[in-house]
Amino acid sequence: MNRDEARERIHELRELIRYNDWLYYVKDAPEISDAEYDGVFKELQALEEAHPELASPDSPTQRVGGQPAERFAPVEHLAPMLSLDSDASAEAVARFDERLRKALPDERVSFVAEPKLDGLSVELVYEDGVLTRASTRGDGRQGEGITENVKTIRSVPLKLRTDGAAAPQTLAIRGEIVLRVDGFEALNERLMAEGKEPFANPRNAAAGSLRQLDPTISASRPLEAYAYDVLFASSLPVRTQWETLELLRAWGFRVSEQIERATTLDELAAYHAGIMEQRDDLPFEIDGVVIKLDDLPARDEVGTTSRHPRWAFAWKFPPRAELTRILSIIPSVGRTGVVTPVAIMRPVEIGGVTVSRATLHNREEVARKDVREGDMVRVQRAGDVIPQVVERVEEEGHERGEEFRMPAECPSCGTELEERGPFTVCPNSFGCPAQLVGRIQHFGSRQALDIEGLGEETAKLLVEQEFVHRVPDLFELTADQLTELEGFAELSANNLVSAIDRARSTELARFLHGLGIPEVGVAVARDLARAFGTMEALRTADEETLVQVDGVGPIMAGRINEFFAEPHNAANLDRLLSYMRGLTAPERPAEGGALDGKTFVFTGGLESMSRGDAKKRVEALGAKATGSVSKKTDFVVAGEDPGSKLDKAESLGLAVLDEAGFLALLAEWEGE
Ligand code: IVH
């Protein structure tokens, strides 16, 4: 590469990194994986090193990150708050140890091991021993000022204790704010009782609680702070991490009790295993252990990379899994008539969330996993959210139940079921109550008409009471009728009626998605809405015209035409349209999707769709599909002949879905 080419490429890379920093740090919506980002970053670093004359103070390599969001006042940290290099494998820890032993004489390589608390990292600044400022990590260089919120946390000393050690003039402490698991559960119960969304895990709950503009809300949440590092001190009377932790304790901070000194890899492994065993008994969530060089001057000698210290390493735990027993396997009929076997399990808590049911996808999947009623199974939460039955656990002397059989007749309407490939389907599309419940729910779901208060329970009641025979009947419901339903008072009845009324003005794409046309998910609905602009143009389009739309193939075009040609559908649609106040064609991307902020990697071929389509579908739910696996990847979907990405995913302990699992979850997410 000559100099002009290098200049151009450097410019391009800097722009790319700036853009992605902005997406990640300001918009909270990254588009590329950490690994891809790291690749771009390293390329830029290498080019700048090769062409020092092209270096520039405004290059992203010259700082740790990007700009913080603007809700709270930005605060510059007294020293960069770096993040930790991490991995779930013992080999990676061995390499970390080896690197240090190459850089330092053996006797200086010994460690302090600590639990890795799963909360929110903060900087606490003390001037002459008094807390003057607290901020979130932000981009590592600048965070958001959350002083008032942090002050409400009782385990944060407002003034340092100085009977054991004097307070430096300026001191910046780094620590973690966590929400206790019991407090998390109580908080979620309270939120749900108030009709609000619960938090997915204690970390989100801690972050959400701290980033409240109103500090009285933070104060009402059971937050706790743990200190683990001195980020900056105008003077510091210690030379090891161990002494640092003692000093922090002396100043009045809470410090993990489970800290230990270790020198060899064996000792580190024993610590890791020991903490993993205690994991469930600890009052707060941890997601691994942190290993730090004890010798503080040695830390300065080994230094940092642009983002991680070379003197510390996070040894992560594999995903949470628990054992429980399958109480029953019940066939559940969805809105499209597909009957899904669902495992009902003895409730078990996995990482702060109680799990009692998990989809088993279809009868082939049940056979493949060979699970039956009464079996002990290992259940894990994929990507921190969806419970999955991982495998059956063999039990000696346990007498097993009968093999699961799909019923011959629909459990909801009694119609004889049909087998279509691996799926079992109830063909009674317009007479089956379970399908109607599913359709009502889907019509009102967040990505369709977004009718608050129209969840599964309500949909069931409406169908049971025969208030709704067809989806359009929703628009005829009166508050008087609704008050007859169990759990409905005047206020909730009025609220639902007005929510339904508000839904009469909506976007064409949402309406289209809400119809539940086979094969037409959120993404396709959006493409169709954009291409045709009106319902009339779409419903009268022939297959040749339909396949012109990007993402619509001949099979899908056929299904769309069939749908509109079916007399029940046509009549329902006419009625629905008579209630609508006009439908607008949208331009903006999906928001508030079921997979907001999640990252997917696809590896290997999928049978049922192209990888491009798979990507589109998860993107329509708010997720990102990227090319390489990193710690930040939430889901890896492994098809036929998966490549090394699968190995990488396994070594990182990530959630891996097979095609059947992916399809079933997709159906759930899209229908949510
Ligand atoms: S030390 C530069 N110690 O893990 C190293 N971090 O990236 C400073 N964390 O953002 C971090 N427990 O929020 C350290 N005992 C512990 C920790 C810990 C949790 C968090 C921290 C950091 C993340 C890893």
Boltz pocket constraint, residues with backbone or C-beta under 6 A from the ligand:
constraints:
  - pocket:
      binder: B
      contacts: [[A, 81], [A, 82], [A, 83], [A, 84], [A, 85], [A, 114], [A, 115], [A, 116], [A, 117], [A, 118], [A, 119], [A, 120], [A, 121], [A, 174], [A, 175], [A, 176], [A, 228], [A, 229], [A, 290], [A, 309], [A, 312], [A, 314]]
      max_distance: 6.0
